[in-house]
Amino acid sequence: MGKKRNIIVGQSGGPTSVINSSLAGVYKTAKERGFHKVYGMLHGIEGLLDEMYVDLSTQIHSDMDIELLKRTPSAFLGSCRYKLPDIHENPVFYEKIFNILDKLDIEVFIYIGGNDSMDTIKKLSDYAIVKGHGQKFLGVPKTIDNDLALTDHTPGFGSAAKYIATSTKEVIRDAMGLSYRRKTITIMECMGRNAGWLTGSTALAKTEDCCGPDLIYLPEIPFDIEKFLKKCGDLIQKKPSIVIAVSEGIRVPDGRYVCQLSGGSDYVDAFGHKQLAGTADYLAGFLAGELGCKTRSVELSTLQRSASHVASRVDINEAYMVGGAAVKAADEGDTGKMVVIDRVSDDPYMSAAGIYDVHKIANNEKTVPRSWVNKDGSYVTQEFVNYVEPLIQGDYQPFMVNGLPQHLVLKR
């Protein structure tokens, strides 16, 4: 039997504004390296189990389509949150997946995703080795949370950080404009269950034309609500308007999420993650009651991961780079690996693609170092800012039609 020359790629987990740039990198590189067909899983591994896939050559017809895809937010192929069972627990799942891969003559399986998605790559590559299957399995990093181990940072984070810092500046301007004879406190809530990279990025708003947020609270540090109240009370006596950034995942010392103090949702996803929402809303109500001033909560929510109109050029280019690097690595024989971004230098900023064993990455979480948070846990240090700042540089102008960005949309 001749060498298989088909490849399949999927997207998994929460989307980002640059996840499709990685997909573009996979497709373009696969074609350049002689793969015959490039299939896309519709809604990741969950869709593949239902034999939902598409030949990407029916969707991408030109270099212009590649450029449009790079500028399109969310998951072009559709995403999922689906946890595969352990390989010895329910082999039926794996037999079905490998039967589908054999039917399509798949040589390479690439999965674009975050921590949970790398768990999928780990399990599939392990099963292939145990059962003697020849397919190669590679992970492409993607998450705005920036919590994947062994990579300097993850594609999606830079653009989310840029959007968050931009929005922080705008929220601060808005709050200042309405503060005459009226004390106001605004609380911004950013995504981040256990890692505060996104919330810390609000510090980038501190520039020559903006004072930046007054306080920043990350989930890495236990949240003392009484100390928080005192800090806010002291600040509001000194200035008419204060802006505070909090991670959705901040917890009080007994381990409860702040958003749970008012009840909150009981929804839990396939990986056991509790839905977090309402942290800023709870704290705004708490401060209004305690301090008697006007408060407002701002939840950036899914805009953090879909704001492609303010995407970072560095981020889009690196997302494309790691997609292509995964194809190259698999074509050269690697399997059970994830592509990573290595920071080569800061000034000028330069990066390169590397590759690591996915077993050392899956189910491990990279959090903000304690040394990058100030002593009382209410702000990030300059080292944090220096780390993030290069990742938000440059723009990728959208293609505008009738005043709005144009996107590439899957046609079925």
LUMZA-632030 format. One record per residue (C-alpha): x, y, z. Coordinates in steps of 0.001 Angstrom, whole numbers, padded with zeros to 6 digits, always signed. Layout:
// residues N
XYZ...
// end
This chain:
// residues 412
+000000+000000+000000+001392+003408-000935+001951+006209+001483-001240+007961+002548-001294+011612+001531-004486+012893+003142-004668+015029+006242-007519+015930+008571-007697+018969+010841-010114+019958+013572-010765+022849+015940-011690+022369+019568-012525+024308+022704-013242+028023+022983-012484+029791+019690-010192+032791+019258-009859+035616+016770-006845+033856+015159-007706+030128+015330-008562+030210+011630-005130+031594+010809-003742+028300+012151-006238+026445+009965-005028+028478+006982-001434+027562+007860-002327+023870+007991-004145+023950+004644-001559+025995+002751+001416+023995+004052-000304+020649+003445-000892+021591-000175+002674+022848-000579+004050+019588+000850+002067+017402-001515-000855+016169+000534-003689+015152-001755-006735+016073+000301-007139+018205+003398-010289+017343+005316-011809+019478+008046-013693+017929+010967-016973+019720+011553-017194+020422+015284-013986+018656+016168-013702+015090+017384-017374+015059+018383-018420+015770+014813-015904+013271+013439-017531+010521+015507-020712+011341+013567-018678+011294+010307-019095+015018+009814-016237+016420+007749-015602+018485+004641-012978+018542+001891-011424+021968+002436-010681+022383-001267-014446+022918-001687-014202+025894+000685-010816+027464-000035-010321+028310-003702-007648+031000-003785-004994+032941-001877-007679+035565-001264-009725+032931+000578-006644+032118+002678-006304+035802+003570-010008+036036+004401-009755+032922+006565-006858+034451+008516-009091+037448+009278-012190+035418+010242-012902+034987+013977-014384+031949+015725-013951+028368+014530-014520+028159+010757-015073+024396+011021-017073+024562+014240-015717+023568+017641-016657+021243+020503-015893+020448+024108-015677+016676+024083-013658+014496+026409-012507+011149+025035-012600+008264+027529-009322+006672+028626-008075+004312+025927-008641+001198+028068-011986+002383+029397-014009+002402+026175-012080+001235+023090-015232+001409+020925-014753+005168+020561-011208+004722+019308-012078+001886+016939-014745+004077+015366-012369+007040+014977-009632+004935+013407-012099+003239+011063-013110+006689+009809-009466+007766+009446-008680+004582+007485-011715+005082+005254-010486+008589+004373-006864+007428+003933-005715+009846+006602-001987+010001+007231-001955+013024+009569-004442+014171+012222-004036+017764+013453-006048+019268+016293-006066+023004+017004-006950+023671+020612-006029+024263+024221-005307+022085+027227-008252+019718+026861-007600+019356+023127-004027+018271+023804-005495+015540+026009-007269+014293+022857-003990+014263+020881-002268+012412+023726-004936+009701+023869-005190+009222+020087-001423+009023+019608-001128+006540+022500-003892+004364+021052-002265+004428+017609+001030+003212+019074-000621+000490+021180-002678-000810+018243-000047-000334+015545-001809+002358+013528+000411+004483+011316-001300+007865+011532+000568+010831+012995-001116+013044+015617-000055+016654+016164-001443+019434+018347-001541+023111+017401-001802+025476+020407-004788+027783+020699-006252+029523+023716-006817+033093+024787-006175+031900+028368-002438+031491+027597-002266+028589+030056-000584+025870+027962+002681+024565+029395+006079+024664+027628+005129+027286+025051+006147+030905+025638+002579+031934+024840-000396+030692+022871-001933+031974+019631-005109+033856+020451-003742+035398+023628-002012+038367+021961-005148+039498+020133-007335+039000+023205-004840+040999+025292-004882+043759+022680-008678+043902+022688-008793+043886+026492-006185+046643+026855-007948+048730+024191-011326+048236+025862-009823+049116+029245-008609+052455+027913-012055+053152+026470-013861+052149+029679-011563+054432+031681-012249+057351+029332-015983+056723+029586-015896+056569+033381-013853+059766+033663-016287+061630+031424-019205+060903+033765-017485+061474+037104-018203+065185+037719-019684+065471+041237-020486+061781+041019-018209+059093+042417-018182+055974+040222-016569+052540+040428-016377+050363+037315-015448+046684+037548-014288+044887+034411-014497+041097+034325-012086+039156+032103-011946+035457+031291-009531+033287+033251-010527+030392+035501-007163+029593+037056-004772+031780+035065-004871+035571+035112-003030+036368+031877-006010+038130+030305-006919+040182+033358-003291+041195+033835-003299+042487+030268-005494+045392+031370-002249+046864+032760-001156+047573+029173-003750+050371+029183-001410+052348+031450+000161+054614+028840+001133+058255+028479-002515+059149+027730-004194+056791+030219-003709+056044+033916-004668+052377+033474-006837+050366+035878-006522+051186+039569-006586+047592+040801-006079+044186+039135-007035+040869+040741-005918+037520+039328-007156+034016+040264-003636+032928+041273-003941+035009+044480-006678+034324+047106-009138+037230+047077-009678+038973+050431-012968+040824+050065-012446+042948+053209-009050+044192+052032-010609+044819+048617-013334+046934+050227-010797+048986+052172-008663+049629+049071-011688+050735+047081-012879+052964+049911-009475+054653+050155-009212+055130+046392-012685+056593+045917-011853+059226+048535-008871+060349+046459-010339+060351+042936-013838+060596+041462-013654+057461+039333-011855+054147+039739-011685+051176+037378-010908+047666+038617-010113+044538+036586-010952+041086+037970-010622+037555+036631-013829+035552+036444-012072+032851+038487-010997+034799+041583-011720+032870+044780-012069+033750+048423-009660+031966+050828-012063+029060+051483-011906+028129+047782-015298+029406+046630-015435+031451+043455-016545+035027+044090-019290+034552+041516-020675+031724+043691-021222+034062+046644-024494+035139+045059-025521+031662+043893-024332+031426+040267-024771+028731+037654-024391+025016+038391-023531+024133+034781-020426+021935+034392-018897+021031+031003-017531+017668+029785-014158+018344+031410-015663+019194+034802-015258+022964+034445-017899+024984+036276-019408+027853+034306-018186+031134+035754-020126+034370+035356-021200+037279+037473-018012+038102+039394-017975+041785+038396-021728+042044+038891-021493+040648+042428-018612+042953+043389-020334+046007+041897-023412+045311+044013-021273+044680+047086-019397+047986+046723-022564+049944+045999-024053+048651+049237-020918+049217+051320-019673+052523+049893-022904+054094+048680-021520+055173+045304-022561+054450+041745-021061+051223+040426-021054+049519+037057-019967+046049+035959-018551+045372+032494-018247+041734+031406-016124+041494+028254-017357+037916+027735-016992+036324+024280-015780+039561+022678-012376+038730+024172-012049+035782+021822-013852+037072+018737-012696+040663+018234-010784+040096+015002-011180+043758+014036-008469+044601+016568-006351+041454+016167-002582+041600+016604-000459+041100+013477+002115+039233+015584-000634+036905+016812-002110+036198+013372+001320+035514+011889+002334+033200+014736-000976+031330+014543-000338+030735+010847+003247+029686+011604+002313+026989+014147-000338+025544+011836+002221+025109+009082+004837+023800+011530+002488+021006+012646+002116+019761+009064+005878+019890+008552+006561+018002+011810+004037+015268+011014+005310+014961+007443+008802+014421+008855+007622+011640+011191+006676+013296+014475+003610+012160+016400+002234+012705+019900+003684+016226+019873+002472+019814+020118+003971+022755+018289+005116+025529+020635+006249+029127+020232+009773+029864+021439+010649+033499+022156+013978+034123+020429+014421+037753+021480+012490+040685+022960+014164+043628+021258+013450+043254+018456+010763+040696+019219+011343+037425+017364+009843+033962+017747+010203+030513+016211+008226+027277+016184+009422+024377+018308+007916+021016+019180+007415+019152+022467+005983+015863+023687+002250+016403+024233+002377+014180+027358+004332+016968+029080+001719+019550+028071-001739+017955+028266-003588+018578+031534-000848+020889+032842-001609+024546+033400+000691+027565+033158-000296+030342+035534+001071+033834+036113+004285+033634+038218+003855+035004+041740+006836+037284+041140+004865+039013+038359+002161+040120+040810+002753+042837+043414+003098+042019+047111-000546+042517+048121-001909+040837+044972-003669+043907+043589-001629+044620+040422+000874+043076+038007+004526+044051+037732+006495+045590+034879+007883+042119+034069+004355+041037+033216+003859+044044+030939+007217+043447+029229+006185+039854+028526+002813+040715+026965+003574+043967+025135+005392+042464+022106+002465+040114+021471-000084+042867+020762+001944+044682+018118+000786+045448+014588-002551+045331+012836-004130+043075+010241-006585+045235+008368-009936+043517+007722-011331+043446+004204-014244+045863+004482-017526+045530+002582-020217+048174+003115-018297+049417+006127-018073+046022+007864-015392+043292+007994-015817+040449+005512-015375+036858+006722-015009+033463+005081-018062+031338+005919-018366+027562+005638-020662+026492+002806-022373+023119+003086
// end
